[in-house]
């Protein structure tokens, strides 16, 4: 029992890094995703093309490769980041691309009549988005956004590829040191708890925004 307690405490220390990367990614990628979606829904052709290329490249290449490029590749160009900075920047850029497409789909799913009604009421583009379109789009994008939030929790396991002391890295070190697979089960339980919490939060948000349906 004491072994399980000690290993759990060690893994939870690694969980701090996991939660830090998760928080930074969530806080920064969500507004970037909304901005990207609005850019894709705008009338500026050059902006739309640039965002199309961005989302294509990021979604079309593995996150692990992007982490390697940020941490090992950029130093060859004279750009060096700490492991945490490299991971945070990569995760934000990666998830912002996915959220851009999710939010774009949500915005484009709103009936065009909503835009016309807002225009009749004298609203400009930004007022229409803020007061009419986005509140309705939020409800529609919550399920895929929930999936991305869950994926983000699991994707933080990739931090171990650049030797960051995250949850999985702590479990792997304990297994290697003690020749005991119990730490993997503990790590799995911690991941499951975190994903369950996210599912519960998004379920409440879906109920809250169901008024817009």
N, C-alpha and C positions, 0 to 999 in steps of 0.2 A: 504493500500500500504506500509506504514511504517513497518507493521508487517512482510510482505513478504520480504522486504529488510533486516530487522534485522535477520530473520530466515535464509535467504539465506546466509548472511555473517557468521552466526554461523555454518551452514552446510559446507560452503567452508573452514572454519578453520579445521573442521574434515577431509575434503578432503585432507589436507596436509599429514596426517598420511597415508591415503589410497595411495596417490601417492608415498610416501616414501617406503612403502612396495612393491608397484608395481615396482619401479625403482630398488630396491635391488634385487628383485626376477628376473627381466628381465636381469640385468647386470650379475648376477652370474649363473643363471640356463641355459642360452643359451650356454656359453662355456662348462659348465658341461655336457649338453645334447650332444653337438658335441663330446666331449671326450668320453662319454659313448657309443655313436654310433660307433665311431672308434674302441673302445674296443670290441664291439660286432661283428664288422666286421674283427677283427684281427684273427691271427692264435693261440692265446693263449687260450687254452680250459678252464683253471682255471679262467682266467679273464672273459671269456664269461659266465661261470656258475655263478660267483659271481654277475655279472651285471644282469643276468636273475633273480636271487633270489631278488635282489634289486628292479628291476622294478615290479616284481610280487607282492611283499609285499606292496610297496608304492601305486601302481595302484589298488590293491585289497582291500585297506582299506580306509575309508572315511577321507577326509582332516580334518574335524572337530575333529575326534578321534585323529588324529596325532597332532593337535594343543593342545588338552587336555593333551595328553601324554607328550609333550614337556614342557608344562607350569605347569601342576599339577602332572604328574607322575614322571618325572625325579627328582624333589626335594626329593622324598622318597628314591632316590638312592644317595642323596647328591649332585646332580647337579641342580643348580638353575639359571634360566635365567630371565631377565626382560621381561615384556610382549612383547616389541618390538623385542628383540633378539629371544625369543621363536617363535614368529610369523614369523620373517624373515627366521630363520633357517628351520622351517617347510615348508614354502612356497617354498624356494629354493630347498630343497630335493624333495618335491612333484613334482614340475614342471620340474625339471631336469629329473625325471624318465619318464614323458610323452614325453618330448622333445627327450630323448634318443631313444625311440621307433619310433618317427616321423622321426628323422634324419636317423636312421638305415634303415627304410623302403625306404627313399629317396636314400640312398647310394646303397642299394641292387637293386633298380629299374633300375640303370644304366647298360646298356648292357655290358656283359663281354668282348666284343670286344674292348671296350675303355681301359680296363686294359691291354689287350694284345698289343694294339697299343702303349700305353705309355711305356710298357716294351721293345718293339722293339726300341723305341727312346732312351732307356738307362735311363729311370726315375726309381728311387727307389719308395718304397711304399708311403712315405710321399710326395714326389714330385708329384706322380700320384694323390693322394688325393687332394692336394692343387691346382694343375694346371688343372686337367682334371675332376675328379669326383665331388668334392664339388661344383664348379661353376654350373654344370648341376643339381646337387641334390637340390641346393638352390631353384631353380625355382619350383621344384616339391613339396617341403615341405612348401612353403609359405602359401598356403590355410589352411592346418591343423595348421600351426604355428599361423596364424591369429586367428583361432578359439580358440587356447589356450590362446592367448593374451587377447582376449575378455573375456574368462572364468576367467582369472586372475583378471580382473577388478571387475567382479561380485563376485568372491570368497573372495575378500578382505572384503566383508560384514561379513564374519565369524570372523573378528577381534573383533566384539562386544561380542563374547562368552567369551573372557578373559578381558572384560571391557576396551578395548582400545578405545580411543576417535576418531574413524574413522568417515567416512561420515554417515554411517547408524546409528551408535551410537548417533551422534549428532542429527539426525532426530528423533530417538526414544525418546531421552530426551526432545526434543521440543514438541513432540506429548503428552507425559506424563504430561509435565508441563502445557501446554496450552489447553489440551483437544481439539485439532484441528489437522485434518489429512493433512493439507496443507503441512507441512514439508516433508511428505512422497512423495507427488507429486514433490516437489522441488528436493528431493534426486533422484527420478526416472529420472528427467530431466538431472541432473548432470551426472548420470551413462550413460544415453543415449548419451550425448555429448561426454563423454570420449570414449565410444565404437565406435562412429561415426568417431572420430579422428583416432583411431587405424585402422579402416577399410580403411579410405582414405590413410593412410601411407602404409599399406600393398598392396593396389591397385597400388600405384606408384611403389613399389618394384617389383610387379609382372610384370609390364610393362617394368621396367628396365632390369630384368633378362630374359625376354622373348626371348632375342637374343640367349640364350643358348638352345632354343628348336629347 
